[in-house]
C-alpha cells in the first residue's frame, strides 16, 4: 500500500483500486458504504482513496491548516500513488480543496464537487465520541477545519465567480430538493447559513450537474455512483458532457419525470430531469447496486428499514437536537467561552451521546443492505462459474 509523506512530515496510507485514469478520493462516504463506493468508482477509474479528514484529527499539525498546505498534501498523495494526472472528487471542505487544486495545478483533468460547506460561520461540528481520546481528535479536527474555511474565504480562487469559471471538465452533485441539508452530526440546528455555491448557478456557467436522489432528508452528503462513473468515462474519452445533462436509467419503468417549476426560483431552466419514482430504488442506485437486484425482497426490506430510521432520526434531531444545542451555546456564552464538540455543559451531553448511538445503529443497517447485495452478487458469480459454493438466490425472496 503506497504511503504519502505530507507537508508536516506525517505519513498517510493510500489505497489504490481499479485501472485507468486516476481519481483522488479524500475521505469517501462514511460508514459501511465506503468499500462499495470505491468498488463502484473503480469500474471506471483507478481510485486513489485516503481518509485525509481522519488523518488530520489524529495528527498534531503545528499552526493553522491553510488552503495551500492542503494543496501540497493532495499533490503528495498523487505522487505517492504514481498519478501524473488525475480527477478529483470531494464533498464539503474537501470540495473547496479540490477546486483550489484545479486552479493551482495543471495535473487535474476533471473535478467533481458534492455537498457545499457553509459560506458563513464555522464547519459543522462532528458528534463528540464517548472515548476521551476520540473527543480530543474530533475537537482538533474541528479547529483545523475552521482554520481552513477561514483561510478559504480570503482566496480569490474560491470565490463563486472563480468556481463558476474553472476551465476543465467539472461536475456538481446537487441535493434532490435543490438544498444542501446537513447530516445529523451537524447538530440538528435549523438556522443554517447559505452554502458556498449554488448548483443552479454553476449549471448556468457550464458545469454538468447531477442530482443525488436518495430518499433521505440529508442525502446530499452521498455520492451517486452511476452518474459519476458515466461522467468519468466521458472525461477519460476526452469529452465534456453538455451542461446539465442528466443520466437516464435503462430501466425506464422505474423512472418518472420531474419538471422544474419556472416560477419557483429566479433563473429556473424549466428542463425535465429523470429520477427514480421510488425512494428505495433511488437509495439502492446511489449505493451503486445494479437494477437487476432491486426486486429482491430481502434487499428492499433492509433498505426501507434504513431509510425509515434516517427519517425518524432526522426528525428527532430537528425537534430536540437544535434546542439542546442552542441552550448549550447560550450557557457557554454566559460563561464567556465558545461551545464546541464535547463542551457546552449537561444540555449538550445527551445529544452527543444520542448521535453516537444513532450513528452505530445506522451503520448496522447499512451493513445489512451491503451484505445482502454481496450475497446476491456472489450467487450470480458462482452460477456463472458453474459452481455451487453458495445456495442459489432468486431475484425475489419469499421471506
N, C-alpha and C positions, 0 to 999 in steps of 0.2 A: 504494500500500500504506500503510495507516494506521501511524502511529508514536506509541507511548505514551511520555510523559515520566515516569519513575519517581521515587520519593521522593529518591534520591540525585542526581537530575539527569541520569542516563544515559537513553539513548533505546533503545527496543526495538521492532523491526518486528513488525507483526501481520498475519497472513494471514487474510482473510475469504472463505469459500466457502459457497455454498448460500443458501437462503432460509428464512424462518420465524423461530421463536423462537431467540434467540442461545444458543450453547453455548460456554463458555470451556474451552479445551483447552490447558493449560500443559504443554508437554513431552509430545507424543504418543509412542506406542510407537517405540522406537529402530529404527534400521536401515532397510531398504528398504520396510518396511510402512507408513511414515509417510503417504505420499501416498494409499495405498489406504485406510488408516484414516480419514483426513479425508474422502476421497471417499464412503466408505460412510456416515459420520455425516451428511454434507451432504445426504443424501437425506431426512433428517427434520428438519434444523435448519440454522441459519446458524452455521457453525463458525468460531469465532474462535481460531485456533491461533497459539501463540507458544512459542518454546523458552526458557522462563524459566530453566531449570537451566543451560543453556549460557551464557546471558547473565550469570548470577551468577559462573560460572567465569572469564569474560573480564573482568569488572569488578573494581574495587578499592573496594568499599563500605567506608566508614570505620565502624569499630565492628562489633559482632556483629549478625547477622541475627536479628530478632525476629519473633514472630507478627504483631504489629501492623504492622510495616514491610511484611511480605509482603501483608497485607490491603490496605494502601493501594496497593501496586504493582498488585495484581489489579484493584482498582477503577479505577486509572488506565488499565489496558488496556481495561476495559469502556467507559470514557468515550471512549477513542480510537476504539474500534470502533463507537461510537454505540449501545451496548447499554444501554438504560434498565433492563431486567430481563434475567435470563439464568439458564440452568442451568450446571452446572459438573461437569467430570469430571477426576479426578486420582488418581494412584497414589502409594503410599508417603507421603513427607513432604508432597507436594502434595495428597494426600487430606486430611491434617490441616489444611493451609492452607484448603482448601475448606470443611471442617467449621467452622472458626472464622469464616470469611467468612459462612457461613449464619446463624450466631447474631449476627454483628455488623452485617449489612446486610439490610434488608428487600427489596433488589433481587433476591435469589436466589430463583428459582422452583422449582428442583429440584437435588438433589445426587447425584452418582454417585461412589462411592469404590471403589478397587481394592485392590491388594496393600497390606496394612498395614505401616508401619515397625515396627521392634522397640521394645518398651517399655523395655528396658534397654540400656546401652552406647551406642556411637556409631553414626552412619549407616554402612551398608555401604560399604567403600572401593571407589572406582572403579578400574578397571585403569589402571596407570601407562603412558601412551603412551611411544613411543620418543623423540619430539622433546622437547627441554628446555622449550620454551615451552608445549607441551601438558601436560607434567608439572606445571609451575607452575600452570596453570589448574585442573587436577584437584585439586592439593593445596589451592588456595584455595577451591575449591568444597566440598571435604570439611570444611574448617574452618567454612565458613558453615553447612553443613547440621548439623554437630554443635552449633553455637550455637543454631540454630533448634529442634532437638529438645530441647535442654536447657531452653530457654525454654518450649517447648510443655508439658513435664512439669509446669510450675508453673501452668498455666492451667486454671481450673475448667471453661471451655467445652470443653476437650478431654479431660475425664475420660471413662471408659467410660459412666458414668451419663448425662452430658450428651450424648454421641454417640447413645446409645440413645433419648433423649427429644427429639431435634430435631423441630420441628413444621413439616415441609414434605415434599413428595414426595421419597423418598430410596431409593436403590438401592445395594446392596453386591454387588461381584463377588467371588465366593469361588473358591478353588482347587478343582480337581476332587476331590482327596482330602481336602478339609477343612483341609489345612495351608497354610502360607504359605511355600513354598520360595523361597530366594534365587536370583537369576540367577548365572551363572558368575562375573561380575565381582566378586561379593561375597567371593571368596577361597576358596571351597570348604570352609570350616570346618563341621564337623558340630555344633559347640557353639553353638546358636542360642538367644538369649533369647526369651521369649514375645512374640507380636505384640501390637500396641496394642489391637486389638479382635478379637472372635470373631464371625464371620458368623452362627453359630447363635444367639448372644445377641442380636444385632441383629434377626434374624428374629423371635425371640420378642417383641421390643419393637415390632414393627410395620413393620420395614423390608422392602422387597422384596429378594430375594436371587436372583441367577442364578449358575450355575456356569460357570466358564471351562474348557471341555473342549478340550484341545489335543493330547493325546497326547505332550506333552513334560514332563519332570520338573519344570521350573520355569515351567509355563505360567501361573501366577497373575499374572505380570507383564504379561500381554496383555489385550486388550480384546475381549470377544465382541460384535462389531459388531451383528449382527442383533438380539440381545436388547436392547442399549442403544437401538437405533433404535426398537424396539417400545415401550420404556418412554418414550422422549422423545415419541413420538406420543401416548401416553396422557396425559402431563403437558400437552402442548400442547392436548389436548382437554378439559383440566380434570378429568381422572380420576386417581385414585390406585389403582394396581394392588393387589389383595389381597396381604397378607403372604405371601411365599414362593411366589407363583405363578410357575411356570416356563413358558417359551415352548416349544411343541412344533412340530416341523417339519411342513410339508405332505407331505413325502416320508416317510411313516411306516415304509416298509420298510427305511429306513436306521437307524431308531432302536430302542433297547431300553430297558426299564425297569430302573432301578437302585434297589432298595429300601434305605432306611436300616435298619440293624440296631438295633432298640430297645434292646438291652442293651449296645451298643458304647460309647456315651457317655451320660453323665447328661443328661437332658433331651432326648433324641433325639425328633424329631417322628414318626418312623415313616412319613413320607409317601413317595410314589413320585415320582421325578424322571425326566424324559425326557432321554436323552443319546444321542449318536451311538455306535453299536456299533463302528464302525471309526475308529481314531485318525486316519487320513488324512482321512476325511470331517470329523472334528472340527476338525482343523487348518485345512482349507480353509474351513469355515464361519466359524471365528474370524477369518480374513482378510477376511471379507465377500464371498467368492466365491459366486455363486449355485449352487444344487444342480444346475442343468442342465448345468454343466461338470464335475461330479465324476467322470464316467466317462471323461473324456479321458485316454488312457493316458500321454501325454507330461506332462500336468499332474500326474497322480498319481505318476509316476516321480520327478519333481523334488521333489515334496513329501515323498515317502518317503525320498529321499536326504537331505533337510534334517533330518527327524526322526531318522534313524539317526545323523547327525552330532551332533545335540544330545544324544542319549542317550550316545554314546561320550564326548563332551567332558565331560559332567556326571560320568560315572563316573570319568574320568581325574582330574578336579579333586577328587572325593571321596577318591580313594586317594593322590594326590600333593600337590595344592594345599594342603589343610588342614595336612598335616605340615610342608610347607615354610614356611607362614605362621606356624605355632606356633614353629618353630625360629627364625625371624626375630624374632618377638616376644620370645622368651626372650633372644636375643642383645642386643636393644635394651634390655630391662630391666636386663641386666647392665651395660650402658653408662650406664644412668640416663636414657635418652631414650625417648620414645614412638615406636613404629614406625608409620609412616604410608605412604601411597602413594608409591612411588619411594624409600622408605627401607628399613631392615631388613637391609641387608647383602647379600652374594652369594647367600644362600639364597633370597631373595625375587625376585631379578632374573630368573632363568629363568622363574619362574611368571608374572610380569608380562608378559614378552615373549611367552610362550606364549599368554596371554589375548588380547593384541593380535592375534597371527596368527590365532587361532581366531575372534576377532570378525570379521576380514575375510573368512575363509572362510564363516562363517555368513551374512554379508551377501551374498556372491556367490550362495549357494544361495537366499536369499530373493528376490534379483533374478531368478533363473531362474524361480521359481514365478510371480512377478508378471508378467514379460514374456510367459510362455505364456498366462496369463489375459488379458492385454491383446490378444494375437493373436486369441484366440477371440472376445473381445467385439467387436473391430474387424471381424472377418469377419462376425459377425452383423449389425452395423450396416450394413455395406456391402451385404449381401443385402437388408436391409430397405429400403435406399435404391435398390435396383435397380442398384447399381454393381458393377464388377469390379476395384476398385483393389487388392484383395488376393486371394490364392488362397483358394478355398473350403476351409474346415476342417471336417472331420466331427467329430461329438461324440466319437468314439473313433478315435484314430490307429492305424495298423497297425504303426508302427515303435516 
